[in-house]
Amino acid sequence: MPQIIVTAAVNDVDEWLKFKAEMVPAMSAVASDGASYVAMDGSNQVASTWDVPDTEAFQAAQSSFSPELAAAAERAGMIPSTMVVYIKK
């Protein structure tokens, strides 16, 4: 199964970490087994890794967030314009 890494800036790292329990169900249609990472330098940069069974479905979900996913990302303080997605090769 393909694995991806998503990086982004967030408004508040601690708040972002609290929303993992909400983001995993919101992503469940296109990804599973999310893990969270924070920058060691204490900045507002974060990352998450995901198993993605269908990369096309994941890309479609990322390019046009569903209302539920957009709301969850907003509550988590994600800054969508800073998001970068990497795929394991």
GIPEWO-V885766 format. One line per field, one symbol per residue. ss: DSSP state (H for helix, E for strand, - for the rest). phi: phi as a letter, one per 40 degrees, with the letter a starting at -180 (. if undefined). Layout:
ss->???
phi->???
//
This chain:
ss->-EEEEEEEEE--HHHHHH-HHHHHHHH----EEEEEEE------EEEEEEEE--HHHHHHHHH---HHHHHHHHH--EEEEEEEEEE--
phi->.cbbbbbacbcadccdcccdcccdcccdcbaafcbbbbcccgcccbaabacbcbcccccccccadcdcccccccccgcbdcccbbbbcb
//
